Amino acid sequence: MANHKSAIKRAKQNEVKRVRNKSTRSAMKTAVKKVMTAKDEGAENIVELMRHAQSLIAKAGKKGVLHKNTASRKISRLTKYVSA
């Protein structure tokens, strides 16, 4: 456990960021799963779902939850999967 005042503050900040990152990542994964199931079922609203998933992935990359190249790669692979 942290003993210094600055270390205690840093631990609190890290916990807040961890929870926020977990939420962002979870929402992103859910959106990607929805796109994949829509593709498998042949749904009509796949374009909307794809746009939403791309947005969430890009935001995660911009916020630093994902590395920007990782975000770009995920978007690219998802787009390739949907268009195939």
Secondary structure, 3 states (H helix, E strand, C coil): CCCCHHHHHHHHHHHHHHHHHHHHHHHHHHHHHHHHHHHHHCCCCHHHHHHHHHHHHHHHHHHCCCCHHHHHHHHHHHHHHHHC
